[in-house]
């Protein structure tokens, strides 16, 4: 059996589920993926060190880590099976002496469950969320390399962020707003670097990418990309860029690695 791919996706806010184009793109993507045994997801919305694994108890409610949205978004449910066995596998892959914590009652946050609502709407695949333990690209690439064997065991590894995330600098927050120059420039640079498999350049995005610091005034939405790239069989092989375009002026570029 071929290993599962690993994904980096731009996850969107809760209203993503109302965007017909974006939901169709994510649904088509999921339809052509092999069915995973389980999903391991790291979201921009959970930074915690040391590495923490959550939602290993069944029936844990979601984490509604947003505010100011209509009430219906707080009624969303995603009762995916827990994955305590996968948690044990992740722990076994970490270096000796490296602490891994568990928060079995910490439910999936919107960076995890919003895209999964679209991609796996039946909520019938076990899901484990892990924290983002650092924002350092090199350390996250190393983490991805340690997790790589899970792909051979049928686990879909997902880094969930946003290719640009300069929310404070958006003049027009409508979903179909024109993308500002800094967002378009950063996205084009990212697409070109990915197409060359230039992982070192991507890791130096803070100093080398155009559109900074507006594209990422903080780095947590770009950081999950490096877990995905580290989990690739050969990170220098260009990934398949599956989704592009913009939403609220932010780049929703998403890709998969083999």
N, C-alpha and C positions, 0 to 999 in steps of 0.2 A: 504494500500500500504506500502510495506517495505521501509525504508529510503534508499536513495542513499548511496553507499559507499563513502569513501574519499580516495584519492590516494596520494601517494608520488612517483614521477617518476624522473628518471635521464633524463634530457631533451636533452643533446647533443648540439653541435654547428650546424650552418646551414647545413653542409654536412650530418647530420643525414638522411636527406631525400634521400640520395643516398646509404644508407646502407641497403641492401635487408633484411638481417636477423633482424636487429633492427626494421625496419619499419613493417615487418611482425609480430613481437612480439607485437608491440604497436597496430597494426590494429586488431589482434585477441583479444587482451585485450578489446579494445573498443567494438568489436562486441558482447561480452558476458555481457557487462554492460547494465543495464536498460537505456533507453533513458532519458537524463536529461532534465529538464525544462530550466535550465541555468547552466553555469559553472562559478564558482568563483575560480580564480587562483592567487596564490602568487608565484612570481618568485625570484630566487636568484639575478636577475639583476635589481631589483628596491628596494633599501633601502631608506626609507624616513619616518621620524617621525615628527608629529603624523601620524597615519594611514591615507593613502591617497587612494582614489578610482579614477580610471582613465577610459578613453574611454567610457563615458556615452553619448557622442554625436554620431549620426550615421555618417558613412562614414569617420571616423578618420583613417589616414594612419598608417601603422605599424611603430614601432620604430626600426631602423636597428642599434642596439647597438653593432656593431662589425666592425672590419676593417681588410683589407688585404685579403679578400676573393674574388673569381671571381665575376664579375659583375652580373652574373645571380642570385646570392643569394640576391642581392639588388632589384631584380625585383619581389620577392615573394609577393603575395597578400593573405590576409585572411580576407575577408569582412564579418565577423560574425556580426549578429545584435547586437546593443548596448543593455545594460541591466540597464537602469536607475531605473527601479522598484526594481531590486535586490540591487542596491546601497542604496536605501531607507531602504530596509530590513536590510542590514548590519548596517547602521547607528542606526536603532532602537534597535539592539542587544547590542550596546556598553553601558557601564555604564554611568549613568547620569553625565554630566559635562566633559566627556572625548571627546576631540576634534577629529573630523573626517573631513578631508579636501577632496576636489574634484579637479581633474584635467581632465575635460571632454574631452580635446583634446589630452591627453597623450595616444598614441596608444600602442597596445600590443608589448612587447619586445620579443626577440627571445626565452627567457626562457618560454614564454607563447605560441607564435604562432607556433614555430617549432614542438613541439609534437602534437599540435592540428591539424596542417596540415595533419598529418599522421592518427590521431585517429578519427577526424571528418572532413574529407576532403571536404564535401559539405558546410562547414562554415554556417550551418543553425541552430546552437544552439547559443542563446545569450551568450556572454562572458563578464565578468567583471574582470579586474585585480585590485588587491589591493597591496599596497606596503608592504614590509617587515619592520615593524616599529621598530624592535629591533633584536638583535642576541641572546638575552638571552633565553635559552630553557624554563625556567619556565614561563616567560611572554608569550612566543609563545604557550605553552601548554594551558595557560589560555585563550588566544585569540581563539584557536581552540575550547575550551569548549563553549565559547560564540557563536561561529558560528554553533555549532552542530545542533540547531533547523532547520537550512536551509536544512539539509539533509532530514528531514521529509517533506519538501516542494518541494522535487524533484531537489534540487541543488547539483551538483557534485562539491565538494571541492577538489582542486588539489594543492598540494605543489610541486613545480618544482625546483629541484636542481641537485645535482650529488653526489652519495654516496662517491666517492673520487674525489678530484679536485686539486691535486698537480701539476698543469701545469708547474711551474718553475723547477720541479725536474724530468721531463720526458726526458730521453735520446733519445728515439725513438718515434716520434710523429705520426707514421703511424697508421691508424685505426686498423690494425691487429697485432700491436706490442705486445710482451709479457708484461704482467703486472709486474711492479717492486714489490719487496717484501713488501714495505710499503703499497702499494695499496691492495695486496692480503691479508695481515694481517688485515688491517683495515676492509676490506669487510667481511672477515670471522668472525671477532669479532661482526660486526654489524648484520650479519645474525643470529648468535647464540643468541645475546641479543634480537633481534626481536622475535625469536622463543620461547623465555621464557617470552615475554611481559615485559621485564625489562626496563621500560621507564626511571626510575631513573638512571640506568647505562648509557643508551644512552645520557641522558641529561648531564652526567659528562664526555662525550667523550673526552674533551680536556685534562683531567687528567688521564683517565682510558684506553683509546683505544690504542692498539699498532699501530705503523705507524705514530703517531703524532710527530711533526707538519707537516710532509711531506704530509700526506693524505689531510689535510686542513690547509694550511698556513694562510688562513682567513676562517671564519666560514660560510659565506653567502650561500654556496651551501648545507650545511648540515642542516642549520636552518629551511628551509621550512618543513622538516620532522616533526617538533614539532607542527606545525599548524595541520598537518594531524593527528598525534597521539592524540592531544587534542580533535579533532573533533570526535574521535571514541566513540561509545556508552560505551565501557569499554576499556580504553587504555591498561589495563593489559592483555587483550585477544590477543594472538599472531596474527598478521596480516597475510594475505595470500601474500606470496612473489611470485610475478608473473614473473618478469624479473631478470635475473642475467647475469653474464659474464662481459666482459671488452671491452672497446673501446678506442683506443689510450693508453691502459694500465690503464684506469680509470674505476672504478667499476660502472656499470650501474644498480645496484640492485634497484628494484622498487616494490612497494607493495600496497595493499589496505586494509582498515580497514572497519569493519561493525559497 
